[in-house]
């Protein structure tokens, strides 16, 4: 062997680098590799993997050889793939899913160890967002009719997948059947009970959800099972949030994210429900700075989009929701796509971009056809009510709002929590006073549960003021909303107050309120809302003023948002998407969304062309 290697070195095929021999050119390596018979090639790869492990290398370093050299029934290869997957799961779940899927392929179907490998594969696939693949894997394994203890573990693994696919009712039925069948270990039983609490959090009987969650949490702590602990906290947090108990939800989600950082987005959104956007911003900055990939990026971007939306940053919010949809398309897990399109359409209505708003409405309807659950249906019906109201079709708007009201109270209030003032206006314009009263009562009940949350108390005063046509209550709502972080809610309350003041003949006060509303809307880019405030100013007798800047053009440098310009300048300066993301403290996926919009708006298709356009814009 040594003589053959010496000959290869003399022939300039190999180069001696002291501790190792390397091919002088990759083409030579490829040529030699191609001449090796496939069977011998697999054997060499398998031997290389064994040598690496024997020499003390990490299993992940042997993976490329294992994937090529292992054959079905190779138990050692399966074990190494499992160890490598365990190492990378917290960092790159997609790679872990690939490794475990391969390990499952190498495990003969009749071998009991296949169920354990399959369970791990389901978990990794779910963590990677490949929910359909995870569910299909679980169904294939269950079709082999494993023993009850194994079947219950597989059902527990599949449950997270069903939750991600928004199939709460299916999840509950499966869990009920699995728990009734018995045979689960104490750890698995605790996990199943915790998952049942999570499924029940989407129903009307929240007391049952809370009871199951608390029982599962006690069991998890007693037996020391981390997974059951996490699931129980998640179920209890969702139950508290749906019950409107936002302080309790934040407490639970804070505890949960300390146990498992992957749930930090839930903590962020609980902060938003409590109007603590400053804490939410700190959490988002901390999460965005993480490079280990342990967070669910789609959910993190979803929480970030709501943060930007709540703060009136419409451009950045839209970019986040676009990015969420793109990420979900990549992993074929359309969790948020209906609601993302609903929000984007609403942003279009606020801006006055009716074409974009209608386009997103159509897209939301198409996505609803794929996921026609009650929550998605209510969201799309409410969006249709907003579109009808914008077209002054108050009868159709009222009909669609009534359809929303036919859904259970949980989903209705979860949807309307920060939009209830718009729902009340639709009811009043359509002549349904009873519905308006009901909506105002819901807002007041929510405020009673959350007396320290300015948005909750402000909306309660605003909706009651609208129903009672009470100027003082509307003024109180503005005062309360000034204590909160949501400029668009405050501006809407100012418009309601200004309208009431005009009707009461208090024109000077009306002008003051409407002027502030117009400026707030314009600053957020809600140009249609600003224009409506301007029209009301005319009714109040205010002097005509030069129109403020309207919607941006659709093409050219002026069409770019502030964030898109920052990205364009950084890329033109030579930054990669990753380095630009690090500087802006955002996700590289968000930078990619901004850059795609920049290319489209500037009609360029390369970074070189972009650099020229940026240079020209700086010279102007």
PALUMDO-290159 format. One record per residue (C-alpha): residue number from 0; z, y, x; residue in one letter. Coordinates in nm, 2 decimals, decimal comma, padded with zeros to 4 digits, m for minus. Example, Ala and Ser with C-alpha at 12.3 -4.5 7.8 and 13.67 -1.06 7.14 Angstrom:
 seq     c3     c2     c1 type
   0  00,78 m00,45  01,23    a
   1  00,71 m00,11  01,37    s
This chain:
 seq     c3     c2     c1 type
   0  00,00  00,00  00,00    x
   1  00,09  00,24  00,28    x
   2 m00,24  00,17  00,45    x
   3 m00,43  00,25  00,13    x
   4 m00,24  00,58  00,10    x
   5 m00,32  00,67  00,46    x
   6 m00,68  00,60  00,40    x
   7 m00,68  00,82  00,09    x
   8 m00,52  01,10  00,29    x
   9 m00,78  01,07  00,57    x
  10 m01,06  01,07  00,31    x
  11 m00,91  01,41  00,18    x
  12 m00,85  01,25 m00,16    x
  13 m00,47  01,30 m00,12    x
  14 m00,28  01,57  00,06    x
  15  00,06  01,50  00,23    x
  16  00,31  01,77  00,13    x
  17  00,61  01,61  00,31    x
  18  00,82  01,47  00,02    x
  19  00,52  01,39 m00,19    x
  20  00,15  01,31 m00,20    x
  21 m00,08  01,51 m00,43    x
  22 m00,44  01,50 m00,52    x
  23 m00,64  01,77 m00,34    x
  24 m00,81  01,86 m00,67    x
  25 m00,74  01,78 m01,03    x
  26 m01,10  01,65 m01,07    x
  27 m01,02  01,38 m00,82    x
  28 m00,71  01,28 m01,01    x
  29 m00,91  01,26 m01,33    x
  30 m01,18  01,05 m01,17    x
  31 m00,93  00,80 m01,03    x
  32 m00,74  00,79 m01,36    x
  33 m01,06  00,72 m01,56    x
  34 m01,14  00,42 m01,34    x
  35 m00,81  00,25 m01,41    x
  36 m00,84 m00,01 m01,70    x
  37 m00,65  00,10 m02,01    x
  38 m00,40 m00,19 m02,00    x
  39 m00,32 m00,11 m01,64    x
  40 m00,30  00,26 m01,72    x
  41 m00,03  00,19 m01,99    x
  42  00,16 m00,03 m01,75    x
  43  00,16  00,23 m01,48    x
  44  00,28  00,50 m01,72    x
  45  00,56  00,27 m01,84    x
  46  00,66  00,20 m01,48    x
  47  00,65  00,57 m01,40    x
  48  00,88  00,64 m01,69    x
  49  01,13  00,37 m01,57    x
  50  01,12  00,51 m01,21    x
  51  01,20  00,86 m01,34    x
  52  01,50  00,74 m01,54    x
  53  01,62  00,52 m01,26    x
  54  01,60  00,82 m01,02    x
  55  01,83  01,01 m01,25    x
  56  01,58  01,23 m01,43    x
  57  01,64  01,34 m01,79    x
  58  01,47  01,13 m02,06    x
  59  01,26  01,42 m02,17    x
  60  01,09  01,42 m01,82    x
  61  00,97  01,06 m01,88    x
  62  00,84  01,13 m02,23    x
  63  00,48  01,19 m02,14    x
  64  00,46  00,85 m01,97    x
  65  00,65  00,68 m02,26    x
  66  00,41  00,82 m02,52    x
  67  00,11  00,68 m02,33    x
  68  00,26  00,36 m02,19    x
  69  00,49  00,22 m02,46    x
  70  00,38 m00,06 m02,70    x
  71  00,53 m00,16 m03,03    x
  72  00,86 m00,36 m02,98    x
  73  00,95 m00,18 m02,66    x
  74  01,32 m00,12 m02,73    x
  75  01,38  00,05 m02,40    x
  76  01,11  00,31 m02,48    x
  77  01,25  00,36 m02,83    x
  78  01,60  00,42 m02,68    x
  79  01,47  00,67 m02,42    x
  80  01,27  00,86 m02,69    x
  81  01,58  00,88 m02,91    x
  82  01,78  01,02 m02,62    x
  83  01,51  01,27 m02,54    x
  84  01,49  01,38 m02,90    x
  85  01,87  01,42 m02,92    x
  86  01,85  01,65 m02,61    x
  87  01,58  01,88 m02,75    x
  88  01,66  01,88 m03,12    x
  89  01,88  02,19 m03,11    x
  90  01,61  02,38 m02,91    x
  91  01,28  02,25 m03,03    x
  92  01,31  02,04 m03,34    x
  93  00,93  02,01 m03,37    x
  94  00,92  01,82 m03,04    x
  95  01,22  01,61 m03,14    x
  96  01,04  01,52 m03,47    x
  97  00,73  01,41 m03,27    x
  98  00,94  01,19 m03,04    x
  99  01,13  01,03 m03,32    x
 100  00,81  00,97 m03,52    x
 101  00,67  00,79 m03,22    x
 102  00,99  00,59 m03,17    x
 103  00,97  00,49 m03,54    x
 104  00,61  00,37 m03,48    x
 105  00,72  00,16 m03,19    x
 106  01,00 m00,01 m03,39    x
 107  00,88 m00,32 m03,58    x
 108  00,93 m00,27 m03,96    x
 109  01,16 m00,57 m04,00    x
 110  01,40 m00,46 m03,72    x
 111  01,72 m00,31 m03,87    x
 112  01,73 m00,04 m03,59    x
 113  01,42  00,11 m03,76    x
 114  01,63  00,26 m04,04    x
 115  01,85  00,44 m03,79    x
 116  01,55  00,57 m03,60    x
 117  01,39  00,67 m03,94    x
 118  01,70  00,86 m04,05    x
 119  01,70  01,06 m03,73    x
 120  01,33  01,12 m03,78    x
 121  01,38  01,26 m04,13    x
 122  01,65  01,50 m04,00    x
 123  01,43  01,62 m03,72    x
 124  01,12  01,66 m03,94    x
 125  01,33  01,86 m04,19    x
 126  01,48  02,08 m03,92    x
 127  01,12  02,14 m03,80    x
 128  01,01  02,25 m04,15    x
 129  00,79  01,94 m04,20    x
 130  00,95  01,86 m04,53    x
 131  00,66  01,67 m04,69    x
 132  00,64  01,44 m04,39    x
 133  01,01  01,39 m04,39    x
 134  01,01  01,30 m04,76    x
 135  00,72  01,06 m04,71    x
 136  00,90  00,89 m04,42    x
 137  01,22  00,85 m04,63    x
 138  01,03  00,70 m04,92    x
 139  00,86  00,45 m04,70    x
 140  01,19  00,34 m04,55    x
 141  01,36  00,32 m04,90    x
 142  01,07  00,10 m05,02    x
 143  01,19 m00,17 m04,78    x
 144  01,51 m00,19 m04,99    x
 145  01,77 m00,15 m04,72    x
 146  02,14 m00,24 m04,78    x
 147  02,34  00,01 m04,99    x
 148  02,51  00,16 m04,69    x
 149  02,18  00,23 m04,52    x
 150  02,01  00,34 m04,84    x
 151  02,28  00,60 m04,90    x
 152  02,24  00,74 m04,55    x
 153  01,87  00,77 m04,60    x
 154  01,92  00,95 m04,94    x
 155  02,16  01,19 m04,77    x
 156  01,90  01,26 m04,50    x
 157  01,63  01,32 m04,77    x
 158  01,85  01,55 m04,96    x
 159  01,81  01,84 m04,72    x
 160  01,43  01,79 m04,75    x
 161  01,45  01,81 m05,13    x
 162  01,66  02,12 m05,12    x
 163  01,41  02,29 m04,89    x
 164  01,13  02,19 m05,13    x
 165  01,34  02,36 m05,41    x
 166  01,37  02,04 m05,60    x
 167  01,74  02,08 m05,70    x
 168  01,71  01,88 m06,03    x
 169  01,55  01,59 m05,85    x
 170  01,81  01,61 m05,58    x
 171  02,10  01,59 m05,83    x
 172  01,95  01,29 m06,01    x
 173  01,91  01,10 m05,68    x
 174  02,26  01,19 m05,57    x
 175  02,41  01,08 m05,90    x
 176  02,23  00,74 m05,88    x
 177  02,32  00,69 m05,51    x
 178  02,69  00,77 m05,57    x
 179  02,70  00,55 m05,88    x
 180  02,55  00,26 m05,68    x
 181  02,83  00,27 m05,43    x
 182  02,84  00,11 m05,08    x
 183  02,84  00,43 m04,89    x
 184  03,07  00,48 m04,59    x
 185  03,34  00,75 m04,62    x
 186  03,13  00,99 m04,41    x
 187  02,82  00,93 m04,61    x
 188  03,00  00,96 m04,94    x
 189  03,14  01,30 m04,83    x
 190  02,79  01,42 m04,74    x
 191  02,65  01,30 m05,07    x
 192  02,93  01,48 m05,27    x
 193  02,87  01,80 m05,07    x
 194  02,49  01,78 m05,13    x
 195  02,56  01,72 m05,50    x
 196  02,77  02,04 m05,50    x
 197  02,47  02,22 m05,35    x
 198  02,23  02,08 m05,62    x
 199  02,48  02,19 m05,89    x
 200  02,49  02,54 m05,75    x
 201  02,15  02,59 m05,91    x
 202  02,27  02,50 m06,26    x
 203  02,48  02,66 m06,52    x
 204  02,80  02,46 m06,46    x
 205  02,92  02,64 m06,15    x
 206  03,28  02,51 m06,20    x
 207  03,15  02,15 m06,14    x
 208  02,96  02,27 m05,83    x
 209  03,28  02,43 m05,70    x
 210  03,49  02,12 m05,77    x
 211  03,25  01,89 m05,59    x
 212  03,22  02,13 m05,30    x
 213  03,59  02,16 m05,25    x
 214  03,65  01,79 m05,28    x
 215  03,37  01,73 m05,03    x
 216  03,52  01,99 m04,79    x
 217  03,86  01,82 m04,81    x
 218  03,70  01,48 m04,74    x
 219  03,49  01,62 m04,45    x
 220  03,79  01,78 m04,28    x
 221  04,01  01,47 m04,33    x
 222  03,75  01,23 m04,17    x
 223  03,62  01,49 m03,92    x
 224  03,26  01,46 m04,03    x
 225  03,07  01,78 m03,91    x
 226  02,76  01,72 m04,13    x
 227  02,96  01,69 m04,45    x
 228  03,17  01,99 m04,34    x
 229  02,85  02,20 m04,31    x
 230  02,70  02,08 m04,63    x
 231  03,02  02,14 m04,83    x
 232  03,05  02,50 m04,70    x
 233  02,68  02,57 m04,78    x
 234  02,72  02,43 m05,13    x
 235  03,04  02,64 m05,19    x
 236  02,87  02,95 m05,04    x
 237  02,57  02,91 m05,27    x
 238  02,79  02,86 m05,57    x
 239  03,00  03,17 m05,49    x
 240  02,68  03,38 m05,44    x
 241  02,53  03,26 m05,77    x
 242  02,86  03,33 m05,95    x
 243  02,84  03,69 m05,82    x
 244  03,15  03,64 m05,61    x
 245  02,99  03,81 m05,30    x
 246  03,31  03,86 m05,09    x
 247  03,39  03,49 m05,13    x
 248  03,03  03,40 m05,05    x
 249  03,04  03,61 m04,73    x
 250  03,37  03,44 m04,62    x
 251  03,22  03,10 m04,67    x
 252  02,89  03,18 m04,50    x
 253  03,07  03,34 m04,21    x
 254  03,27  03,02 m04,17    x
 255  02,96  02,81 m04,20    x
 256  02,76  03,01 m03,94    x
 257  03,05  02,97 m03,70    x
 258  03,03  02,59 m03,75    x
 259  02,65  02,58 m03,74    x
 260  02,46  02,90 m03,61    x
 261  02,15  02,78 m03,79    x
 262  02,30  02,92 m04,11    x
 263  02,34  03,28 m03,98    x
 264  02,06  03,40 m04,21    x
 265  02,29  03,31 m04,51    x
 266  02,56  03,52 m04,36    x
 267  02,32  03,81 m04,32    x
 268  02,21  03,80 m04,68    x
 269  02,57  03,78 m04,80    x
 270  02,64  04,10 m04,60    x
 271  02,35  04,26 m04,79    x
 272  02,49  04,17 m05,12    x
 273  02,81  04,35 m05,02    x
 274  02,61  04,65 m04,90    x
 275  02,73  04,58 m04,54    x
 276  02,39  04,64 m04,39    x
 277  02,54  04,76 m04,06    x
 278  02,69  04,42 m04,00    x
 279  02,37  04,25 m04,12    x
 280  02,18  04,45 m03,86    x
 281  02,42  04,34 m03,58    x
 282  02,38  03,98 m03,68    x
 283  02,00  04,00 m03,70    x
 284  01,99  04,16 m03,35    x
 285  02,21  03,88 m03,21    x
 286  02,00  03,62 m03,38    x
 287  01,67  03,77 m03,26    x
 288  01,80  03,77 m02,91    x
 289  01,85  03,40 m02,91    x
 290  01,59  03,20 m02,72    x
 291  01,71  02,85 m02,80    x
 292  01,52  02,82 m03,12    x
 293  01,83  02,68 m03,30    x
 294  01,79  02,92 m03,60    x
 295  01,56  02,85 m03,89    x
 296  01,31  03,12 m03,81    x
 297  01,15  03,14 m04,16    x
 298  01,49  03,19 m04,32    x
 299  01,59  03,44 m04,05    x
 300  01,27  03,64 m04,12    x
 301  01,34  03,62 m04,49    x
 302  01,68  03,77 m04,45    x
 303  01,54  04,04 m04,22    x
 304  01,27  04,12 m04,47    x
 305  01,54  04,18 m04,74    x
 306  01,73  04,39 m04,49    x
 307  01,43  04,62 m04,43    x
 308  01,35  04,62 m04,81    x
 309  01,70  04,72 m04,89    x
 310  01,69  05,00 m04,64    x
 311  01,37  05,13 m04,78    x
 312  01,16  05,04 m04,48    x
 313  00,87  04,91 m04,68    x
 314  00,62  04,87 m04,40    x
 315  00,84  04,65 m04,18    x
 316  00,97  04,46 m04,49    x
 317  00,61  04,37 m04,59    x
 318  00,53  04,26 m04,23    x
 319  00,83  04,03 m04,24    x
 320  00,73  03,87 m04,57    x
 321  00,37  03,83 m04,44    x
 322  00,51  03,65 m04,14    x
 323  00,73  03,43 m04,35    x
 324  00,43  03,31 m04,55    x
 325  00,23  03,25 m04,23    x
 326  00,51  03,04 m04,08    x
 327  00,55  02,84 m04,40    x
 328  00,18  02,78 m04,41    x
 329  00,19  02,64 m04,06    x
 330  00,46  02,39 m04,14    x
 331  00,34  02,32 m04,50    x
 332  00,68  02,42 m04,64    x
 333  00,61  02,69 m04,91    x
 334  00,98  02,77 m04,97    x
 335  00,96  03,15 m05,02    x
 336  00,59  03,20 m05,09    x
 337  00,62  03,28 m05,46    x
 338  00,90  03,53 m05,42    x
 339  00,74  03,68 m05,10    x
 340  00,43  03,76 m05,30    x
 341  00,63  03,90 m05,58    x
 342  00,81  04,14 m05,34    x
 343  00,49  04,24 m05,17    x
 344  00,33  04,31 m05,50    x
 345  00,62  04,53 m05,60    x
 346  00,59  04,72 m05,27    x
 347  00,22  04,77 m05,36    x
 348  00,33  04,92 m05,69    x
 349  00,58  05,15 m05,52    x
 350  00,31  05,27 m05,28    x
 351  00,04  05,31 m05,54    x
 352 m00,18  05,05 m05,38    x
 353 m00,28  04,89 m05,71    x
 354 m00,55  04,67 m05,56    x
 355 m00,30  04,51 m05,31    x
 356 m00,04  04,48 m05,58    x
 357 m00,28  04,30 m05,81    x
 358 m00,40  04,08 m05,53    x
 359 m00,04  03,97 m05,46    x
 360  00,02  03,92 m05,83    x
 361 m00,27  03,68 m05,84    x
 362 m00,15  03,50 m05,53    x
 363  00,20  03,47 m05,68    x
 364  00,06  03,31 m05,99    x
 365 m00,14  03,06 m05,78    x
 366  00,17  02,97 m05,58    x
 367  00,37  02,94 m05,90    x
 368  00,12  02,67 m06,02    x
 369  00,22  02,47 m05,71    x
 370  00,60  02,53 m05,75    x
 371  00,66  02,59 m06,12    x
 372  01,04  02,59 m06,11    x
 373  01,25  02,82 m06,33    x
 374  01,34  03,07 m06,06    x
 375  00,98  03,12 m05,95    x
 376  00,86  03,14 m06,31    x
 377  01,12  03,41 m06,39    x
 378  01,02  03,61 m06,07    x
 379  00,65  03,60 m06,16    x
 380  00,71  03,70 m06,53    x
 381  00,92  03,99 m06,42    x
 382  00,65  04,10 m06,18    x
 383  00,40  04,08 m06,47    x
 384  00,64  04,30 m06,67    x
 385  00,64  04,56 m06,39    x
 386  00,25  04,56 m06,38    x
 387  00,23  04,59 m06,75    x
 388  00,48  04,88 m06,74    x
 389  00,28  05,05 m06,47    x
 390 m00,03  05,03 m06,69    x
 391  00,18  05,18 m06,99    x
 392  00,14  04,85 m07,18    x
 393  00,51  04,86 m07,29    x
 394  00,47  04,58 m07,55    x
 395  00,34  04,33 m07,29    x
 396  00,60  04,44 m07,04    x
 397  00,87  04,37 m07,30    x
 398  00,72  04,03 m07,39    x
 399  00,73  03,93 m07,02    x
 400  01,08  04,05 m06,98    x
 401  01,20  03,85 m07,28    x
 402  01,04  03,55 m07,11    x
 403  01,26  03,62 m06,81    x
 404  01,56  03,64 m07,04    x
 405  01,49  03,30 m07,18    x
 406  01,58  03,14 m06,85    x
 407  01,94  03,06 m06,78    x
 408  02,18  03,34 m06,68    x
 409  02,21  03,24 m06,32    x
 410  01,85  03,26 m06,23    x
 411  01,80  03,57 m06,45    x
 412  02,08  03,76 m06,28    x
 413  02,00  03,64 m05,93    x
 414  01,65  03,79 m05,98    x
 415  01,76  04,11 m06,15    x
 416  02,07  04,19 m05,93    x
 417  01,92  04,50 m05,77    x
 418  01,63  04,54 m06,01    x
 419  01,83  04,56 m06,34    x
 420  01,76  04,93 m06,39    x
 421  01,39  04,86 m06,40    x
 422  01,45  04,59 m06,66    x
 423  01,66  04,82 m06,87    x
 424  01,38  05,08 m06,87    x
 425  01,13  04,82 m06,98    x
 426  01,35  04,71 m07,27    x
 427  01,41  05,07 m07,38    x
 428  01,04  05,17 m07,36    x
 429  00,96  04,86 m07,56    x
 430  01,21  04,95 m07,83    x
 431  01,44  04,65 m07,77    x
 432  01,78  04,81 m07,75    x
 433  01,97  04,49 m07,79    x
 434  01,81  04,35 m07,47    x
 435  01,88  04,67 m07,29    x
 436  02,25  04,65 m07,39    x
 437  02,26  04,29 m07,27    x
 438  02,12  04,38 m06,93    x
 439  02,36  04,67 m06,90    x
 440  02,65  04,44 m06,99    x
 441  02,54  04,19 m06,71    x
 442  02,54  04,48 m06,46    x
 443  02,89  04,58 m06,57    x
 444  03,02  04,23 m06,54    x
 445  02,87  04,20 m06,19    x
 446  03,03  04,53 m06,09    x
 447  03,37  04,42 m06,22    x
 448  03,35  04,12 m05,99    x
 449  03,24  04,34 m05,70    x
 450  03,43  04,67 m05,74    x
 451  03,39  04,77 m05,38    x
 452  03,01  04,73 m05,37    x
 453  02,84  05,07 m05,43    x
 454  02,51  04,92 m05,54    x
 455  02,68  04,70 m05,80    x
 456  02,90  04,98 m05,94    x
 457  02,62  05,23 m05,92    x
 458  02,37  05,01 m06,11    x
 459  02,63  04,94 m06,37    x
 460  02,68  05,31 m06,43    x
 461  02,31  05,38 m06,42    x
 462  02,21  05,11 m06,67    x
 463  02,49  05,21 m06,91    x
 464  02,38  05,57 m06,87    x
 465  02,02  05,48 m06,96    x
 466  02,13  05,29 m07,27    x
 467  02,37  05,56 m07,38    x
 468  02,14  05,85 m07,26    x
 469  02,46  05,98 m07,09    x
 470  02,39  06,25 m06,83    x
 471  02,74  06,22 m06,69    x
 472  02,72  05,84 m06,64    x
 473  02,38  05,89 m06,47    x
 474  02,53  06,15 m06,24    x
 475  02,82  05,91 m06,16    x
 476  02,56  05,64 m06,07    x
 477  02,40  05,87 m05,82    x
 478  02,74  05,95 m05,66    x
 479  02,82  05,58 m05,64    x
 480  02,48  05,49 m05,49    x
 481  02,52  05,76 m05,23    x
 482  02,80  05,55 m05,09    x
 483  02,56  05,26 m05,05    x
 484  02,27  05,19 m04,81    x
 485  01,98  05,15 m05,05    x
 486  01,77  05,46 m05,07    x
 487  01,52  05,33 m05,32    x
 488  01,80  05,25 m05,57    x
 489  01,95  05,59 m05,51    x
 490  01,61  05,76 m05,56    x
 491  01,55  05,57 m05,89    x
 492  01,89  05,68 m06,01    x
 493  01,81  06,04 m05,92    x
 494  01,48  06,02 m06,13    x
 495  01,68  05,89 m06,43    x
 496  01,93  06,17 m06,38    x
 497  01,66  06,43 m06,34    x
 498  01,48  06,31 m06,66    x
 499  01,80  06,33 m06,86    x
 500  01,88  06,67 m06,72    x
 501  01,53  06,80 m06,82    x
 502  01,58  06,66 m07,17    x
 503  01,92  06,84 m07,19    x
 504  01,76  07,17 m07,08    x
 505  01,95  07,18 m06,75    x
 506  01,63  07,25 m06,55    x
 507  01,78  07,38 m06,23    x
 508  01,99  07,07 m06,18    x
 509  01,70  06,86 m06,28    x
 510  01,48  07,02 m06,01    x
 511  01,75  06,95 m05,75    x
 512  01,78  06,58 m05,84    x
 513  01,40  06,52 m05,87    x
 514  01,33  06,70 m05,54    x
 515  01,57  06,47 m05,36    x
 516  01,42  06,17 m05,53    x
 517  01,07  06,27 m05,44    x
 518  01,16  06,32 m05,07    x
 519  01,35  05,98 m05,05    x
 520  01,06  05,79 m05,20    x
 521  00,81  05,96 m04,97    x
 522  01,02  05,89 m04,67    x
 523  01,01  05,52 m04,75    x
 524  00,64  05,52 m04,82    x
 525  00,68  05,47 m05,19    x
 526  00,41  05,73 m05,27    x
 527  00,34  05,63 m05,63    x
 528  00,71  05,67 m05,71    x
 529  00,72  06,00 m05,52    x
 530  00,42  06,12 m05,73    x
 531  00,60  06,03 m06,05    x
 532  00,90  06,23 m05,94    x
 533  00,66  06,52 m05,86    x
 534  00,52  06,50 m06,21    x
 535  00,87  06,52 m06,36    x
 536  00,93  06,82 m06,14    x
 537  00,64  06,99 m06,32    x
 538  00,81  06,92 m06,65    x
 539  01,12  07,07 m06,52    x
 540  00,93  07,39 m06,45    x
 541  00,94  07,36 m06,07    x
 542  00,68  07,55 m05,88    x
 543  00,38  07,35 m05,78    x
 544  00,40  07,25 m05,42    x
 545  00,15  07,12 m05,18    x
 546  00,12  06,74 m05,22    x
 547  00,31  06,55 m04,96    x
 548  00,12  06,30 m04,75    x
 549 m00,01  06,02 m04,97    x
 550 m00,08  05,66 m04,88    x
 551 m00,22  05,59 m04,54    x
 552 m00,60  05,53 m04,50    x
 553 m00,70  05,17 m04,48    x
 554 m00,88  05,19 m04,14    x
 555 m00,84  05,37 m03,81    x
 556 m00,54  05,48 m03,60    x
 557 m00,38  05,67 m03,89    x
 558 m00,38  05,35 m04,09    x
 559 m00,12  05,19 m03,86    x
 560  00,24  05,18 m03,95    x
 561  00,50  05,30 m03,70    x
 562  00,58  04,94 m03,59    x
 563  00,21  04,86 m03,56    x
 564  00,16  05,16 m03,33    x
 565  00,45  05,05 m03,11    x
 566  00,30  04,70 m03,08    x
 567 m00,04  04,84 m03,01    x
 568  00,09  05,06 m02,73    x
 569  00,29  04,78 m02,57    x
 570 m00,01  04,54 m02,58    x
 571 m00,24  04,80 m02,44    x
 572  00,01  04,85 m02,16    x
 573 m00,03  04,48 m02,07    x
 574  00,26  04,32 m02,26    x
 575  00,24  03,97 m02,40    x
 576  00,35  03,90 m02,76    x
 577  00,68  03,76 m02,62    x
 578  00,76  04,05 m02,39    x
 579  00,67  04,30 m02,66    x
 580  00,90  04,11 m02,90    x
 581  01,18  04,12 m02,64    x
 582  01,14  04,50 m02,60    x
 583  01,13  04,56 m02,98    x
 584  01,41  04,30 m03,05    x
 585  01,20  04,12 m03,30    x
 586  01,04  03,77 m03,33    x
 587  00,71  03,70 m03,14    x
 588  00,59  03,59 m03,48    x
 589  00,65  03,94 m03,62    x
 590  00,47  04,09 m03,32    x
 591  00,17  03,86 m03,40    x
 592  00,17  03,98 m03,76    x
 593  00,17  04,34 m03,65    x
 594 m00,10  04,27 m03,39    x
 595 m00,33  04,10 m03,65    x
 596 m00,29  04,40 m03,87    x
 597 m00,37  04,63 m03,58    x
 598 m00,69  04,44 m03,49    x
 599 m00,80  04,45 m03,86    x
 600 m00,73  04,82 m03,92    x
 601 m00,89  04,92 m03,59    x
 602 m01,19  04,68 m03,62    x
 603 m01,13  04,54 m03,27    x
 604 m01,12  04,17 m03,17    x
 605 m00,98  04,18 m02,82    x
 606 m00,70  04,33 m02,62    x
 607 m00,95  04,51 m02,40    x
 608 m01,10  04,69 m02,70    x
 609 m00,75  04,77 m02,83    x
 610 m00,66  04,93 m02,50    x
 611 m00,96  05,16 m02,52    x
 612 m00,87  05,26 m02,88    x
 613 m00,51  05,33 m02,78    x
 614 m00,62  05,53 m02,48    x
 615 m00,85  05,74 m02,70    x
 616 m00,58  05,80 m02,96    x
 617 m00,34  05,92 m02,69    x
 618 m00,60  06,16 m02,56    x
 619 m00,65  06,32 m02,91    x
